[in-house]
Structures are given as structure tokens and as C-alpha cells.
Amino acid sequence: GTRTAPEVCIVVGVSGAPASYWGIEQAAFIVALDPDEKAAIVRNPDAAVLDDGVEAHEKLAEIITSVHKND
């Protein structure tokens, strides 16, 4: 029941049901992470990663950490 509008929204393992998408649709950039190419959530984001959520999430955390170390 909460709506958010961040610069970047990364959703992992979210079905894409209308209520969940309503909560994030005002984000400037949406990345959906789901292994199922037919999942509703991967139809509308700015970018979709079709992979295991846990592995991709860990890799993304590594990338973000390395970027911030260089700031």
C-alpha cells in the first residue's frame, strides 16, 4: 500500500502484480530481476535481468561497492 518514487528501483523476485507495480511505477529507472521471462514484472521496467535473483543481487552489490570505493 505504499508508493515510492526513487531515482532507481531494483525489484528482485516481484511478480509484477498490478498492486506491486503501482508502488514503484513512479521511479525514474526500474530494474527487474527475475529468472522467468514471462513474469509480468519484466514486461514494463527500463531494464530486465533474466537470472537468478540471489546471484545477480550479489554481483550488483559487488559492482556498487567497487564504484563507491572509487569516489
Biopython code that builds the backbone (N, CA, C, O; Angstrom):
import numpy as np
from Bio.PDB.StructureBuilder import StructureBuilder

atoms = [
    (1, "GLY", "N", (0.780, -1.179, 0.000)),
    (1, "GLY", "CA", (0.000, 0.000, 0.000)),
    (1, "GLY", "C", (0.839, 1.268, 0.000)),
    (1, "GLY", "O", (0.296, 2.353, 0.209)),
    (2, "THR", "N", (2.142, 1.169, -0.227)),
    (2, "THR", "CA", (2.994, 2.358, -0.228)),
    (2, "THR", "C", (3.485, 2.630, -1.637)),
    (2, "THR", "O", (3.818, 1.707, -2.379)),
    (3, "ARG", "N", (3.527, 3.889, -1.995)),
    (3, "ARG", "CA", (4.024, 4.296, -3.305)),
    (3, "ARG", "C", (5.355, 5.007, -3.109)),
    (3, "ARG", "O", (5.524, 5.774, -2.161)),
    (4, "THR", "N", (6.300, 4.749, -4.010)),
    (4, "THR", "CA", (7.622, 5.341, -3.892)),
    (4, "THR", "C", (8.067, 5.894, -5.249)),
    (4, "THR", "O", (7.574, 5.454, -6.288)),
    (5, "ALA", "N", (8.971, 6.831, -5.245)),
    (5, "ALA", "CA", (9.459, 7.424, -6.492)),
    (5, "ALA", "C", (10.956, 7.692, -6.413)),
    (5, "ALA", "O", (11.384, 8.840, -6.536)),
    (6, "PRO", "N", (11.764, 6.643, -6.208)),
    (6, "PRO", "CA", (13.214, 6.849, -6.137)),
    (6, "PRO", "C", (13.813, 7.073, -7.521)),
    (6, "PRO", "O", (13.139, 6.888, -8.535)),
    (7, "GLU", "N", (15.073, 7.469, -7.558)),
    (7, "GLU", "CA", (15.783, 7.605, -8.833)),
    (7, "GLU", "C", (15.915, 6.235, -9.499)),
    (7, "GLU", "O", (15.651, 6.093, -10.692)),
    (8, "VAL", "N", (16.326, 5.228, -8.722)),
    (8, "VAL", "CA", (16.490, 3.869, -9.234)),
    (8, "VAL", "C", (15.757, 2.914, -8.309)),
    (8, "VAL", "O", (15.881, 2.995, -7.087)),
    (9, "CYS", "N", (14.996, 2.012, -8.900)),
    (9, "CYS", "CA", (14.286, 0.992, -8.125)),
    (9, "CYS", "C", (14.672, -0.369, -8.695)),
    (9, "CYS", "O", (14.450, -0.641, -9.875)),
    (10, "ILE", "N", (15.247, -1.213, -7.857)),
    (10, "ILE", "CA", (15.637, -2.560, -8.273)),
    (10, "ILE", "C", (14.700, -3.532, -7.576)),
    (10, "ILE", "O", (14.676, -3.611, -6.347)),
    (11, "VAL", "N", (13.931, -4.271, -8.364)),
    (11, "VAL", "CA", (12.987, -5.225, -7.793)),
    (11, "VAL", "C", (13.486, -6.632, -8.082)),
    (11, "VAL", "O", (13.845, -6.962, -9.213)),
    (12, "VAL", "N", (13.501, -7.451, -7.044)),
    (12, "VAL", "CA", (14.011, -8.816, -7.150)),
    (12, "VAL", "C", (12.920, -9.774, -6.711)),
    (12, "VAL", "O", (12.430, -9.693, -5.585)),
    (13, "GLY", "N", (12.537, -10.683, -7.603)),
    (13, "GLY", "CA", (11.559, -11.703, -7.261)),
    (13, "GLY", "C", (10.154, -11.174, -7.039)),
    (13, "GLY", "O", (9.376, -11.782, -6.304)),
    (14, "VAL", "N", (9.819, -10.064, -7.655)),
    (14, "VAL", "CA", (8.485, -9.482, -7.527)),
    (14, "VAL", "C", (7.669, -9.967, -8.712)),
    (14, "VAL", "O", (8.145, -9.943, -9.847)),
    (15, "SER", "N", (6.456, -10.403, -8.459)),
    (15, "SER", "CA", (5.641, -10.977, -9.530)),
    (15, "SER", "C", (5.258, -9.976, -10.599)),
    (15, "SER", "O", (5.143, -10.328, -11.773)),
    (16, "GLY", "N", (5.061, -8.741, -10.203)),
    (16, "GLY", "CA", (4.605, -7.741, -11.151)),
    (16, "GLY", "C", (3.107, -7.562, -11.120)),
    (16, "GLY", "O", (2.522, -6.986, -12.037)),
    (17, "ALA", "N", (2.491, -8.052, -10.074)),
    (17, "ALA", "CA", (1.056, -7.860, -9.901)),
    (17, "ALA", "C", (0.758, -6.367, -9.931)),
    (17, "ALA", "O", (1.603, -5.569, -9.525)),
    (18, "PRO", "N", (-0.412, -5.973, -10.397)),
    (18, "PRO", "CA", (-0.726, -4.552, -10.505)),
    (18, "PRO", "C", (-0.447, -3.750, -9.234)),
    (18, "PRO", "O", (0.043, -2.624, -9.316)),
    (19, "ALA", "N", (-0.744, -4.300, -8.081)),
    (19, "ALA", "CA", (-0.516, -3.567, -6.830)),
    (19, "ALA", "C", (0.967, -3.322, -6.577)),
    (19, "ALA", "O", (1.338, -2.249, -6.102)),
    (20, "SER", "N", (1.817, -4.288, -6.883)),
    (20, "SER", "CA", (3.251, -4.093, -6.654)),
    (20, "SER", "C", (3.826, -3.113, -7.671)),
    (20, "SER", "O", (4.668, -2.285, -7.322)),
    (21, "TYR", "N", (3.385, -3.196, -8.918)),
    (21, "TYR", "CA", (3.896, -2.267, -9.924)),
    (21, "TYR", "C", (3.418, -0.844, -9.639)),
    (21, "TYR", "O", (4.160, 0.114, -9.857)),
    (22, "TRP", "N", (2.199, -0.700, -9.158)),
    (22, "TRP", "CA", (1.665, 0.619, -8.793)),
    (22, "TRP", "C", (2.583, 1.296, -7.788)),
    (22, "TRP", "O", (2.781, 2.510, -7.838)),
    (23, "GLY", "N", (3.141, 0.511, -6.877)),
    (23, "GLY", "CA", (4.001, 1.066, -5.836)),
    (23, "GLY", "C", (5.325, 1.597, -6.331)),
    (23, "GLY", "O", (5.949, 2.418, -5.658)),
    (24, "ILE", "N", (5.776, 1.147, -7.500)),
    (24, "ILE", "CA", (7.109, 1.537, -7.984)),
    (24, "ILE", "C", (7.094, 2.279, -9.317)),
    (24, "ILE", "O", (8.137, 2.771, -9.748)),
    (25, "GLU", "N", (5.953, 2.371, -9.975)),
    (25, "GLU", "CA", (5.910, 2.893, -11.337)),
    (25, "GLU", "C", (6.377, 4.335, -11.489)),
    (25, "GLU", "O", (6.670, 4.763, -12.605)),
    (26, "GLN", "N", (6.455, 5.088, -10.411)),
    (26, "GLN", "CA", (6.912, 6.471, -10.484)),
    (26, "GLN", "C", (8.426, 6.607, -10.321)),
    (26, "GLN", "O", (8.953, 7.720, -10.328)),
    (27, "ALA", "N", (9.123, 5.487, -10.174)),
    (27, "ALA", "CA", (10.583, 5.525, -10.088)),
    (27, "ALA", "C", (11.142, 6.020, -11.423)),
    (27, "ALA", "O", (10.568, 5.747, -12.477)),
    (28, "ALA", "N", (12.245, 6.738, -11.377)),
    (28, "ALA", "CA", (12.858, 7.261, -12.599)),
    (28, "ALA", "C", (13.404, 6.141, -13.481)),
    (28, "ALA", "O", (13.346, 6.231, -14.707)),
    (29, "PHE", "N", (13.937, 5.082, -12.858)),
    (29, "PHE", "CA", (14.527, 3.967, -13.606)),
    (29, "PHE", "C", (14.251, 2.686, -12.840)),
    (29, "PHE", "O", (14.626, 2.569, -11.673)),
    (30, "ILE", "N", (13.606, 1.732, -13.475)),
    (30, "ILE", "CA", (13.249, 0.467, -12.820)),
    (30, "ILE", "C", (14.024, -0.678, -13.448)),
    (30, "ILE", "O", (14.051, -0.842, -14.667)),
    (31, "VAL", "N", (14.658, -1.471, -12.578)),
    (31, "VAL", "CA", (15.354, -2.680, -12.996)),
    (31, "VAL", "C", (14.631, -3.860, -12.353)),
    (31, "VAL", "O", (14.470, -3.907, -11.133)),
    (32, "ALA", "N", (14.199, -4.806, -13.173)),
    (32, "ALA", "CA", (13.531, -6.007, -12.666)),
    (32, "ALA", "C", (14.470, -7.193, -12.798)),
    (32, "ALA", "O", (15.093, -7.392, -13.841)),
    (33, "LEU", "N", (14.565, -7.974, -11.742)),
    (33, "LEU", "CA", (15.430, -9.140, -11.705)),
    (33, "LEU", "C", (14.564, -10.362, -11.470)),
    (33, "LEU", "O", (14.021, -10.532, -10.379)),
    (34, "ASP", "N", (14.424, -11.221, -12.481)),
    (34, "ASP", "CA", (13.581, -12.409, -12.357)),
    (34, "ASP", "C", (14.045, -13.436, -13.388)),
    (34, "ASP", "O", (14.362, -13.069, -14.519)),
    (35, "PRO", "N", (14.090, -14.711, -13.018)),
    (35, "PRO", "CA", (14.533, -15.717, -13.987)),
    (35, "PRO", "C", (13.466, -16.071, -15.021)),
    (35, "PRO", "O", (13.781, -16.685, -16.041)),
    (36, "ASP", "N", (12.227, -15.700, -14.779)),
    (36, "ASP", "CA", (11.118, -16.058, -15.660)),
    (36, "ASP", "C", (10.845, -14.955, -16.673)),
    (36, "ASP", "O", (10.325, -13.898, -16.315)),
    (37, "GLU", "N", (11.188, -15.189, -17.919)),
    (37, "GLU", "CA", (10.988, -14.171, -18.952)),
    (37, "GLU", "C", (9.521, -13.845, -19.195)),
    (37, "GLU", "O", (9.211, -12.845, -19.843)),
    (38, "LYS", "N", (8.626, -14.666, -18.691)),
    (38, "LYS", "CA", (7.189, -14.418, -18.858)),
    (38, "LYS", "C", (6.563, -13.747, -17.638)),
    (38, "LYS", "O", (5.362, -13.478, -17.632)),
    (39, "ALA", "N", (7.354, -13.478, -16.614)),
    (39, "ALA", "CA", (6.835, -12.816, -15.413)),
    (39, "ALA", "C", (6.365, -11.416, -15.780)),
    (39, "ALA", "O", (7.005, -10.725, -16.573)),
    (40, "ALA", "N", (5.261, -11.008, -15.210)),
    (40, "ALA", "CA", (4.683, -9.696, -15.519)),
    (40, "ALA", "C", (5.654, -8.554, -15.234)),
    (40, "ALA", "O", (5.651, -7.554, -15.951)),
    (41, "ILE", "N", (6.474, -8.684, -14.211)),
    (41, "ILE", "CA", (7.368, -7.599, -13.816)),
    (41, "ILE", "C", (8.415, -7.289, -14.891)),
    (41, "ILE", "O", (8.894, -6.156, -14.954)),
    (42, "VAL", "N", (8.782, -8.249, -15.730)),
    (42, "VAL", "CA", (9.808, -7.996, -16.742)),
    (42, "VAL", "C", (9.234, -7.399, -18.031)),
    (42, "VAL", "O", (9.976, -7.192, -18.991)),
    (43, "ARG", "N", (7.959, -7.127, -18.066)),
    (43, "ARG", "CA", (7.349, -6.520, -19.253)),
    (43, "ARG", "C", (7.439, -5.003, -19.266)),
    (43, "ARG", "O", (7.422, -4.408, -20.344)),
    (44, "ASN", "N", (7.535, -4.354, -18.110)),
    (44, "ASN", "CA", (7.443, -2.899, -18.038)),
    (44, "ASN", "C", (8.666, -2.138, -17.541)),
    (44, "ASN", "O", (8.654, -0.909, -17.616)),
    (45, "PRO", "N", (9.705, -2.771, -17.045)),
    (45, "PRO", "CA", (10.805, -1.972, -16.485)),
    (45, "PRO", "C", (11.667, -1.335, -17.575)),
    (45, "PRO", "O", (11.533, -1.640, -18.760)),
    (46, "ASP", "N", (12.540, -0.457, -17.143)),
    (46, "ASP", "CA", (13.511, 0.144, -18.060)),
    (46, "ASP", "C", (14.587, -0.866, -18.440)),
    (46, "ASP", "O", (15.149, -0.805, -19.533)),
    (47, "ALA", "N", (14.871, -1.799, -17.525)),
    (47, "ALA", "CA", (15.839, -2.864, -17.781)),
    (47, "ALA", "C", (15.394, -4.112, -17.037)),
    (47, "ALA", "O", (14.864, -4.032, -15.929)),
    (48, "ALA", "N", (15.615, -5.263, -17.655)),
    (48, "ALA", "CA", (15.266, -6.529, -17.013)),
    (48, "ALA", "C", (16.475, -7.453, -17.058)),
    (48, "ALA", "O", (17.158, -7.554, -18.077)),
    (49, "VAL", "N", (16.726, -8.121, -15.947)),
    (49, "VAL", "CA", (17.794, -9.104, -15.856)),
    (49, "VAL", "C", (17.119, -10.447, -15.657)),
    (49, "VAL", "O", (16.470, -10.676, -14.636)),
    (50, "LEU", "N", (17.269, -11.339, -16.632)),
    (50, "LEU", "CA", (16.654, -12.663, -16.558)),
    (50, "LEU", "C", (17.677, -13.639, -15.999)),
    (50, "LEU", "O", (18.389, -14.319, -16.737)),
    (51, "ASP", "N", (17.728, -13.687, -14.667)),
    (51, "ASP", "CA", (18.737, -14.506, -13.998)),
    (51, "ASP", "C", (18.252, -14.805, -12.591)),
    (51, "ASP", "O", (17.252, -14.256, -12.131)),
    (52, "ASP", "N", (18.969, -15.673, -11.927)),
    (52, "ASP", "CA", (18.689, -15.991, -10.531)),
    (52, "ASP", "C", (18.855, -14.731, -9.691)),
    (52, "ASP", "O", (19.899, -14.082, -9.748)),
    (53, "GLY", "N", (17.853, -14.385, -8.926)),
    (53, "GLY", "CA", (17.867, -13.154, -8.146)),
    (53, "GLY", "C", (18.993, -13.060, -7.144)),
    (53, "GLY", "O", (19.591, -11.996, -6.983)),
    (54, "VAL", "N", (19.291, -14.151, -6.470)),
    (54, "VAL", "CA", (20.315, -14.120, -5.431)),
    (54, "VAL", "C", (21.694, -13.856, -6.044)),
    (54, "VAL", "O", (22.432, -12.993, -5.569)),
    (55, "GLU", "N", (22.036, -14.591, -7.087)),
    (55, "GLU", "CA", (23.348, -14.419, -7.718)),
    (55, "GLU", "C", (23.496, -13.026, -8.326)),
    (55, "GLU", "O", (24.529, -12.379, -8.153)),
    (56, "ALA", "N", (22.492, -12.575, -9.020)),
    (56, "ALA", "CA", (22.562, -11.255, -9.649)),
    (56, "ALA", "C", (22.607, -10.148, -8.601)),
    (56, "ALA", "O", (23.305, -9.150, -8.777)),
    (57, "HIS", "N", (21.866, -10.325, -7.516)),
    (57, "HIS", "CA", (21.861, -9.336, -6.431)),
    (57, "HIS", "C", (23.247, -9.232, -5.812)),
    (57, "HIS", "O", (23.725, -8.130, -5.544)),
    (58, "GLU", "N", (23.895, -10.370, -5.583)),
    (58, "GLU", "CA", (25.249, -10.370, -5.010)),
    (58, "GLU", "C", (26.234, -9.677, -5.951)),
    (58, "GLU", "O", (27.083, -8.909, -5.499)),
    (59, "LYS", "N", (26.128, -9.939, -7.246)),
    (59, "LYS", "CA", (27.028, -9.315, -8.219)),
    (59, "LYS", "C", (26.786, -7.807, -8.274)),
    (59, "LYS", "O", (27.735, -7.025, -8.341)),
    (60, "LEU", "N", (25.528, -7.405, -8.246)),
    (60, "LEU", "CA", (25.192, -5.981, -8.253)),
    (60, "LEU", "C", (25.766, -5.290, -7.016)),
    (60, "LEU", "O", (26.280, -4.176, -7.110)),
    (61, "ALA", "N", (25.681, -5.940, -5.871)),
    (61, "ALA", "CA", (26.246, -5.370, -4.644)),
    (61, "ALA", "C", (27.763, -5.185, -4.781)),
    (61, "ALA", "O", (28.309, -4.183, -4.319)),
    (62, "GLU", "N", (28.437, -6.139, -5.411)),
    (62, "GLU", "CA", (29.883, -6.021, -5.647)),
    (62, "GLU", "C", (30.186, -4.820, -6.544)),
    (62, "GLU", "O", (31.120, -4.063, -6.279)),
    (63, "ILE", "N", (29.400, -4.652, -7.597)),
    (63, "ILE", "CA", (29.619, -3.546, -8.530)),
    (63, "ILE", "C", (29.410, -2.204, -7.826)),
    (63, "ILE", "O", (30.217, -1.287, -7.977)),
    (64, "ILE", "N", (28.346, -2.095, -7.073)),
    (64, "ILE", "CA", (28.051, -0.839, -6.366)),
    (64, "ILE", "C", (29.155, -0.535, -5.372)),
    (64, "ILE", "O", (29.592, 0.610, -5.257)),
    (65, "THR", "N", (29.608, -1.548, -4.656)),
    (65, "THR", "CA", (30.685, -1.346, -3.672)),
    (65, "THR", "C", (31.951, -0.870, -4.361)),
    (65, "THR", "O", (32.615, 0.041, -3.868)),
    (66, "SER", "N", (32.297, -1.471, -5.494)),
    (66, "SER", "CA", (33.524, -1.067, -6.181)),
    (66, "SER", "C", (33.423, 0.352, -6.743)),
    (66, "SER", "O", (34.415, 1.081, -6.760)),
    (67, "VAL", "N", (32.252, 0.743, -7.196)),
    (67, "VAL", "CA", (32.058, 2.098, -7.719)),
    (67, "VAL", "C", (32.232, 3.122, -6.610)),
    (67, "VAL", "O", (32.872, 4.155, -6.805)),
    (68, "HIS", "N", (31.661, 2.834, -5.445)),
    (68, "HIS", "CA", (31.759, 3.788, -4.321)),
    (68, "HIS", "C", (33.158, 3.857, -3.757)),
    (68, "HIS", "O", (33.524, 4.883, -3.183)),
    (69, "LYS", "N", (33.957, 2.820, -3.890)),
    (69, "LYS", "CA", (35.343, 2.865, -3.421)),
    (69, "LYS", "C", (36.161, 3.845, -4.244)),
    (69, "LYS", "O", (37.146, 4.403, -3.759)),
    (70, "ASN", "N", (35.749, 4.057, -5.498)),
    (70, "ASN", "CA", (36.479, 4.951, -6.394)),
    (70, "ASN", "C", (36.018, 6.401, -6.296)),
    (70, "ASN", "O", (36.583, 7.262, -6.971)),
    (71, "ASP", "N", (35.028, 6.692, -5.490)),
    (71, "ASP", "CA", (34.519, 8.073, -5.334)),
    (71, "ASP", "C", (35.444, 8.910, -4.490)),
    (71, "ASP", "O", (35.173, 10.088, -4.258)),
]
sb = StructureBuilder()
sb.init_structure("model")
sb.init_model(0)
sb.init_chain("A")
sb.init_seg("    ")
for serial, (resi, resn, name, xyz) in enumerate(atoms, 1):
    if name == "N":
        sb.init_residue(resn, " ", resi, " ")
    sb.init_atom(name, np.array(xyz, "f"), 0.0, 1.0, " ", f" {name:<3s}", serial, name[0])
structure = sb.get_structure()
